[in-house]
Amino acid sequence: MLPKDPHRRNESKKRSTDPHEINVAERTLISRARKLAEAPTQTAGGASVDVLVFRLREEHYAIEAPRLRLVHRGTSLTPVPCTPPFVAGMLNVRGEVVTVLDLAVTLGLPGTSQTDATMPILLADHAKATVGLLVDEVLGLVRIALDKLDKPLSANDFALGIAEANIVVLDLDRLLSTGRFDVLEEVD
């Protein structure tokens, strides 16, 4: 047990016993708690959303956080032979087999892809299936205003826009719905 501090005042003596003051304090705290519990969905000009920012090579990208299920480490990533370069491998997540795409290769970023067990994999739900996206590093969550995005600089339509002058916000639906991930060959 800690010794009593002789300089510390007795906290119970400070508390008011006036029911009106207690009621006001309780109402203020309840009001603050409700306000903090509300998810902010509007900025002054329009909708905003939380995005998960990650690094691919030397560039920063983001995907809307509500689209992601979880971030998984690539410790149990199994390479699959005879697959296109954008397929990093397969992953077993709680009994569900998930195809993992190397997002840097998918986006056509220069440089070699060196997969190791510490690289994060973003698991996202898309078209009634879960897909894994291999990234170099997860940087954190950021809230952005969708109406404040700058126009993307590239000709592809995978990007919603650019946030904070250096974060490319990806459109996951457009990226994965292009048809280029469909397997067209049959094995005899």
Buried (B, 14 or more C-beta within 10 A) or exposed (E): EEEEEEEEEEEEEEEEEEEEEEEEEEEEEEEEEEEEEEEEEEBEEEEBBBBBBBBBEEBBBBBBBEBBBEBBEBEEBEEEEEEEEBBBBBBEBEEEEBBBBBBBBBBEBEEEBEBEEEBBBBBBEBEEEBBBBBBBEBBEEBEBBBEBBEEBEEEEEBBBBBBBEEBBBBBBEEBBEEEEBEEEEEEE
